């Protein structure tokens, strides 16, 4: 049983690494996600913003500029969040 749990954890870690390494993969935070999942997904999103200066969250690409301000593009305009 321990081996199966270990293998499942390895699969989840690989999936998280894949999501972390590609800021174009959408991270979806659902209204019914538990607190642990929300924190994990938020941390991945923030890490991607720091590393790549962009991260897709709930279907919207979010950016971080050189002054550390967070924004999205809407109708060709920067909307600061």
C-alpha angles and dihedrals in degrees: 000000000000091000092054091050090049091052092049090051090050090053092051092048092051090049092050091048090051091050092046094050095052117054090189093067108098119242108206118201107193126204089241097048112124120244094259092055092046091052093046093049092044091051092051090048093050092046091052091049089053095046103035102019088234140065134174112234124177091344097309125104109231121197137199120209130209090269090057093250117146120225146152131214117246122172089347092304131111111243110194116217 
